[in-house]
Amino acid sequence: MKVPLSWLKEYVDFDLPPDELAARLTFSGTEVTGIATVGQNLDGVIVGEVLAVAPHPRAERLRVCRVGDGKAVRTVMCGAVNFEPGDRAAFAPPGVMLPGERRIEPVDIRGVVSEGMLCAEDELGLSDDHSGILVVSRDVPVGTPLATVLGLPDVVMDVEVTWNRSDCLSILGIAREVAALVGGSLRLPPVDFPEDSARPVHELTKVTIEDVAGCPRYTARVLAGVKLRPSPLWMRRRLALCGVRPINNVVDVTNYVMLECGQPLHAFDYELLEGREIVVRRVRPGERLVTLDGVARPVSSDMLVIADARRPVALAGIMGGAGSEIQETTKTVLLESAYFDPKLIHRTCLALGLTTESSYRFERGVDLGSVEWASRRASHLIARYAGAVAAAGVCEIFPHPPLPRRIECRFKRVGSLLGIDIPPEETVSVLNRLGLTIVARTEEKCTVEVPSFRRDLEIEADLIEEVARMHGLEHVPAAIPAVRINPDIDDVRYRDIAACRASLVGLGLTEIVNYSFVSSALLDGFCAQNKERRVVLPNPVSADFAVMRDSLLPQMVATLGRNFAYQTQTAALFEIGRVFFLDVTGRRHEEERVAVGLMGKAGRMGLDRRRPVEAEEMFLWVKGVIEALAAVRHGGPVVLQQADNAYCEPGWSVSIALDGRVCGLLGLVRDDIRRELRIPEPVGIAEMELEVLLGRRHIPKVQPVPIYPAVVRDVALVVDETVRHEEVLGIIKKSAPPELTAVELFDIFRGSAIGLGRKSLAYSLTYRSSERTLTDEEANRYHEAVKAALRSELKAEIREN
């Protein structure tokens, strides 16, 4: 949020330099992220008077103006149309350097020499507005420096407001903080305005709230005799400094009051409201709403709207509707000031993907107690700058005013919680400066009544935090953290998880960490089943984090896809994390799982990486990872059984069972998901319960480091397509002598050269003796025995060349 210091000083006196003020605000918990000086390069820009205007003889869109600068009359070309003779505006004579290193010099424009420039706000570096030149009051003397008229240069702070401090989303809110820091007093702006006692507001309009939970308080005022025109220059300047584009005096007032006190307002054209009434209700079946930006919004029955007697006219707390907005013909205005349920507004914004300055404040919670005050403040400004007169009274629906909140603060508790001694008088002084009322006090404690704008203060610790930040967080001494060792704590589980993680890293995998929150769209893309078992967040920060994950696999595959999109074509990843789901009774459960994802040539160990990876090869790689992990962490056999699941391609999906219980799944990612991620080759995935890998560890027998050389022999065999790698491996190990120490499958080939329904498997066999060096004759004899067994038991054809 942008805070102009000139506007801030209207409500509180301070003489701190901007840097020091920013530092004190930041250390008190309201972080200032930036400081900018606006309007510091306007030397030479003055107020000029437009004496005459005529069309350019050779350019339809240009006008020839005669401009007086107090010393001479100059000819100036201008394309804007928002001024007339007699107006006074920002004028840059020849020789002036405008922001952006733009020097003004006489220039011939289609036969007419322009001697200067009438400037728009963007050309002066004041805002992005280029809709017309900057016109000032006709009372300003010609030749007056523009910076003097605008009160420039001005310093604007960028303030980062946390979710719990919605009271600081306004100039008055920041002024209240500054007043507490410097010990000043807060000045509130005037709210008086004329009323027409002959026209009671209750005779002109009616307000009905059908959803009191969604709208606990609503006020409406009717102001007649409105004269639409540009807002006064000072108001336009303040809006521009805060990043809001000025429109007209009525709309600008609603935006101005929102920035000033944090209460969003909305102005309706009273004559365009059917039945001249307001109904706050949910969307009805078949209704549609086109918002002010011209977009037809897909509204639903769980959204709150402001309606007239016939149709919705605004999306409550977010944006007005087309057809009831302030127009050039508007003469009578219905002014809305209300409180809407923050959760309801937040859910609507997420569903529609729509955020406005109004919704930004409503979804964080505005001040319920200031709703009517803000209406009076806006009525004061509309009456003053639009010539309006308000109907007597206000239509207000406020059925359940909240009871005052009171919190006790124990003085000793302040010191014990903060670790520093703060005198009771200072505690009371801080609370008073923050606008909290001390309703009772003893030697031991005080009782505070919390104002409605401090929604974040609920318990004693909140009050103590206020004392700490006003005292100065930089004054709280640093304490060395105390480490307490408890030898009775059982940390076996944590060490088991660390060992499991180390095992996966040792297998060549890289750990990833994802958020526990995901989008419904991501989960639906993998599995649209069992939606009723998902844990849906009631108030998510965004639609991308609306559901708690019920599996690690969607994020695992999405991570592989992102890596592939960034030219990382080979990856072996794992994640250990929690998943969340509901049982049949609706109770929430949590479970720790481990997931594995392989992509590209992750299992080729430096061999041929040009040949595409086949489905069987990828399946064997991910199967090998799970078997190796289970062998180290469990020790028991892994049983894989054909079982379809929503994540895997049919035919390439199995269940994982340990100790006779199914505890996971393994397979290849569905082709439609893989193609959507543009990954051309198979992707292997596996997910299993972490619990089955904890609690015990299989320690393999230590083998001595070999001192004699190995002999490596290769064998390529052509077998039927139905023959599995596991069968081949079993026959090799059964027929080989103890000197066979390693078997590696390094190639799978299919093609017309070996026949339909057949495949070629190539293995590398390593022979080594622990007692002596093997001769070639011995190795050849062992190898021939293996080949003979393969021919005999598998009917394999051994490829000799």
BELSUL-V818962 format. One record per backbone hydrogen bond with DSSP energy under -0.5 kcal/mol. CO is the residue of the C=O (numbers start at 1). NH is the residue of the N-H. Records with the same first field share a line. If there is no record, write none. Layout:
CO = NH ; NH
This chain:
1 = 159
3 = 157
4 = 8
5 = 9
7 = 10
8 = 11 ; 12
11 = 187
17 = 21
18 = 22
19 = 23
20 = 24
21 = 25
22 = 26
23 = 27
24 = 28
25 = 30
26 = 29
27 = 473
29 = 31
31 = 33 ; 160
34 = 158
36 = 38 ; 156
38 = 153 ; 154
42 = 45
44 = 93
45 = 146
46 = 48 ; 91
47 = 143
48 = 89
49 = 51 ; 68
50 = 86
52 = 66
54 = 64
56 = 59
59 = 56 ; 62
62 = 56
63 = 65 ; 78
64 = 54
65 = 67 ; 76
66 = 51 ; 52
67 = 74
68 = 49
72 = 69 ; 74
74 = 67 ; 76
75 = 115
76 = 65
78 = 63
84 = 87
87 = 50
88 = 136
89 = 48
90 = 119
91 = 46 ; 93
92 = 117
93 = 96
96 = 98 ; 104
98 = 101 ; 102
101 = 103
102 = 98
103 = 105
104 = 95
107 = 109 ; 114
108 = 110
109 = 112
112 = 109
113 = 115
114 = 107 ; 116
117 = 92 ; 119
119 = 134
120 = 124
121 = 124 ; 126 ; 127
122 = 125
129 = 122
132 = 121
133 = 135
134 = 90
136 = 88
137 = 140
141 = 144
144 = 47
145 = 148 ; 149
146 = 150
147 = 151 ; 152
154 = 38
155 = 5
156 = 36
157 = 3 ; 159
158 = 33 ; 34
159 = 161
160 = 31 ; 162
162 = 165
165 = 168
166 = 169
168 = 170
170 = 174
171 = 175
172 = 176
173 = 177
174 = 178
175 = 179
176 = 180
177 = 181
178 = 182
179 = 183 ; 184
186 = 188
194 = 390
195 = 197
196 = 199 ; 392
199 = 392
200 = 203 ; 204
201 = 204 ; 205
206 = 278
208 = 210 ; 280
210 = 212
211 = 215
214 = 341
217 = 339
218 = 397
219 = 337
220 = 395
221 = 223 ; 335
222 = 391
223 = 333
224 = 389
226 = 228
229 = 249
232 = 235 ; 236
233 = 237
234 = 238
235 = 239
236 = 240
237 = 241
238 = 242
239 = 244
240 = 243
248 = 252
249 = 253
250 = 254
251 = 255
252 = 256
253 = 257
254 = 258
255 = 259
256 = 260
257 = 261 ; 262 ; 263
258 = 262
259 = 171
260 = 172
262 = 264
264 = 338
266 = 268 ; 336
268 = 270 ; 334
269 = 272
270 = 273
272 = 274
273 = 276
274 = 277 ; 309
276 = 206
278 = 208
279 = 281 ; 307
280 = 210 ; 211
281 = 305
284 = 287
289 = 291 ; 297
290 = 322
291 = 294
295 = 291 ; 297
297 = 289 ; 299
300 = 283 ; 303
303 = 283
304 = 316
305 = 281 ; 307
306 = 313 ; 314
307 = 279
311 = 308
313 = 321
314 = 306 ; 316
315 = 318 ; 319
319 = 315
320 = 292
321 = 324
324 = 269
327 = 330
331 = 226
332 = 270 ; 271
333 = 223 ; 335
334 = 268 ; 336
335 = 221
336 = 266
337 = 219
339 = 217
341 = 345
342 = 346
343 = 347
344 = 348
345 = 349
346 = 350
347 = 351
348 = 352
349 = 353 ; 354
356 = 360
357 = 361
358 = 361 ; 362
359 = 363
361 = 364 ; 365
362 = 365
366 = 368
367 = 370
368 = 371
370 = 374
371 = 375
372 = 376
373 = 377
374 = 378
375 = 379
376 = 380
377 = 381
378 = 382
379 = 383
380 = 384
381 = 385
382 = 386 ; 388
383 = 387
386 = 227
389 = 224
390 = 196
392 = 201
394 = 396
395 = 220
396 = 398
397 = 218
405 = 450
407 = 448
409 = 446
410 = 414
411 = 415
412 = 416
413 = 417
414 = 418
415 = 419
420 = 422
423 = 426 ; 427
424 = 428
425 = 429
426 = 430
427 = 431
428 = 432
429 = 433
430 = 434
431 = 436
432 = 435
436 = 438
437 = 439 ; 449
440 = 447
444 = 411 ; 412
445 = 442
446 = 409
447 = 439 ; 440
448 = 407 ; 450
449 = 437
450 = 405
451 = 454
453 = 455
454 = 457
456 = 458
459 = 462 ; 463
460 = 464
461 = 465
462 = 466
463 = 467
464 = 468
465 = 469
466 = 470
467 = 471
468 = 472
472 = 475
473 = 476
475 = 477
482 = 484
483 = 485
484 = 486
485 = 487
486 = 489
489 = 491
491 = 495
492 = 496
493 = 497
494 = 498
495 = 499
496 = 500
497 = 501
498 = 502
499 = 503
500 = 504
501 = 505
502 = 506
503 = 507
504 = 509
505 = 508
510 = 574
516 = 549
518 = 546 ; 547
519 = 523
520 = 524
521 = 525
522 = 526
523 = 526 ; 527
530 = 533
531 = 534
533 = 582
534 = 536
535 = 548
537 = 540
542 = 545
543 = 546
546 = 537
547 = 518
548 = 535
549 = 580
552 = 556
553 = 557
554 = 558
555 = 559
556 = 560
557 = 561
558 = 562
559 = 563
560 = 564
561 = 565
562 = 566
563 = 566 ; 568
564 = 567
567 = 569
571 = 599
572 = 510
573 = 597
574 = 512
575 = 577 ; 595
577 = 593
579 = 591
581 = 589
583 = 586
587 = 583
589 = 581
591 = 579
592 = 690 ; 691
593 = 577
594 = 688
595 = 575
596 = 686
597 = 573
598 = 684
599 = 571
601 = 604
604 = 607
613 = 682
614 = 618
615 = 619
616 = 620
617 = 621
618 = 622
619 = 623
620 = 624
621 = 625
622 = 626
623 = 627
624 = 628
625 = 629
626 = 630
627 = 631
628 = 632
629 = 633
630 = 634 ; 635
632 = 698
637 = 639
638 = 640
639 = 657
641 = 655
645 = 648
647 = 670
649 = 652
652 = 668
653 = 643
654 = 666
655 = 641
656 = 663 ; 664
657 = 639
658 = 661
661 = 658
663 = 689
664 = 656
665 = 687
666 = 654
667 = 685
668 = 649
670 = 674
671 = 675
672 = 676
673 = 677
674 = 679
675 = 678
678 = 680
682 = 600
683 = 669
684 = 598
685 = 667
686 = 596
687 = 665
688 = 594
690 = 693
691 = 694
697 = 699
698 = 700
711 = 767
713 = 765
715 = 763
716 = 799
717 = 719 ; 761
718 = 797
719 = 759
720 = 723
724 = 728
725 = 729
726 = 730
727 = 731
728 = 732
729 = 733
730 = 734
731 = 735
732 = 736
737 = 740
739 = 741 ; 768
742 = 766
744 = 746 ; 764
747 = 762
749 = 760
751 = 754 ; 755
755 = 758
757 = 721
759 = 719 ; 761
760 = 749
761 = 717
762 = 746 ; 747
763 = 715 ; 765
764 = 744
765 = 713 ; 767
766 = 741 ; 742
767 = 711
772 = 774
775 = 779
776 = 780
777 = 781
778 = 782
779 = 783
780 = 784
781 = 785
782 = 786
783 = 787
784 = 788
785 = 789
786 = 790
787 = 791
788 = 792
789 = 793
790 = 794 ; 796
791 = 795
796 = 798
797 = 718 ; 799
798 = 800
799 = 716
